[in-house]
């Protein structure tokens, strides 16, 4: 009970801080917003040593041949980018079609229409890379409704703030562990909408191990199974901050009847993007963490071996 109360109080404080920051950020220029974000990122790099240590450990797994100096510079830049993305998110309600054209360079948006052409909806994936909330807002401003599967936080005020920010762009959120989540996802696809997922973290959900930087990484397989069951196409998109602009790339949609193959293919695309701009991926998460309870790789291996006899 004490922990629940503490989380509730923390949620109130975080919600108040985010709301206050959002009010200020909306009255600033985008250039000032990014400068403020970089400042907070530098403070975090200097003061939050545990997170800095964890990020350095993780990037060493991905880039073992890099010198320590390069890894430290990349992680420090990552903190700056996270700070910029956070304050940009506070500014994001200012984004409309005109400002989108001024601030965002969009490549291959026609792939969204291609994915939705069959009328089965589509699953669109990205990673915790760049400003993924800006990416989602971009898709909606292009005229495509988006439903986001999200992890509900323990702090109700924080959840309400996130949903309020997304609702500005008519994005709908589905709680990952809610009783109606599966039904809501099926409904969104039946209506021909886009379902958005981030699958670049190890979470408490049914997962399989796929290669990521040469090491097996538990990756949720549920979204790929949904694509197989509904015969909905799959696509991936990334957003990257370059020289004061947001650069959005949509990749060609595809379909596979093999959920493992879909998951591995998406993860390979994420790795390629991280290698392109490693300072814009969040290295704070232990991507190679084992969660035996959720690992279905061994189960699939046993089933496959039994079937081949």
Buried (B, 14 or more C-beta within 10 A) or exposed (E): EEEEEEBBEBBBEBBEEBBEBBEEBEEBEBEEBBBBBBBBBBEBBEEBEEBBEBBBEBBBBBBEEBEEEEBBEBBBBBBBBBBBBBBBBBBBBBBEEEBBEEBBEBEBBEBBEBBBEBEBBBBBBBBBBBBBBBBBBBBBBBEBBBBBBBEBBEBBBBBBBBBBBBEEBEBBBBBBEEEEBEEBBBBBBEEBBBBBBBBBBBBEBBBBBBEBBEEBBBBBBBBBBBBBEBEBBBBBBBBBBEEEEBBBBBBEBBBBEEBBBBBBBBBEBBBEBBEEBBBBBBBBBBBBEEEEEBBBBEEBEEEEEEEEE
